[in-house]
Amino acid sequence: MDQKNKTTLLVVAVVVAVALVAVNFDKITGSAVSNVDVSVTPSTVAGGKITVMVNANGNRVKNAIELRKVGGSEVRTCNFDNCDGSWCSKPRFGEAGKTLVAECITSPEWNGGYYALVEQYQTNKELGRAYFTVT
């Protein structure tokens, strides 16, 4: 292999290496995560609707909020009404404000303390939660 081919091959290898690092930079270094602001309707009746409002603070939030029983295993999911796709960091393009909103229906069998759990997209790291009561 002559010098020109060696140089070309080395340049291509460096470009590929830099591209791989750039694409996966947040996974390599660990991105800074700030907690999200989560608020929820404080109480509802079984089978009723609660409103979950989230300010993502720049995080990629999963578009699947989990409603969980405190100390239990019951889980129900719902999605943001003003977000498209599997993650959100702000409302969809063209919508004012920075609050993501979800209207979630509780189970008709629920009774007691529950919370809405918001997780980071891909890592499933908990970013925030808000508690509510079902009567």
Beta strands, then each sheet from edge to edge (+ up, - down):
strand 1: 37-40
strand 2: 43-44
strand 3: 49-55
strand 4: 61-62
strand 5: 65-69
strand 6: 75-78
strand 7: 87-88
strand 8: 99-105
strand 9: 112-119
strand 10: 126-134
sheet 1: 1+ 3- 8+
sheet 2: 2+ 10+ 9- 5+ 6-
sheet 3: 4+ 7-
end
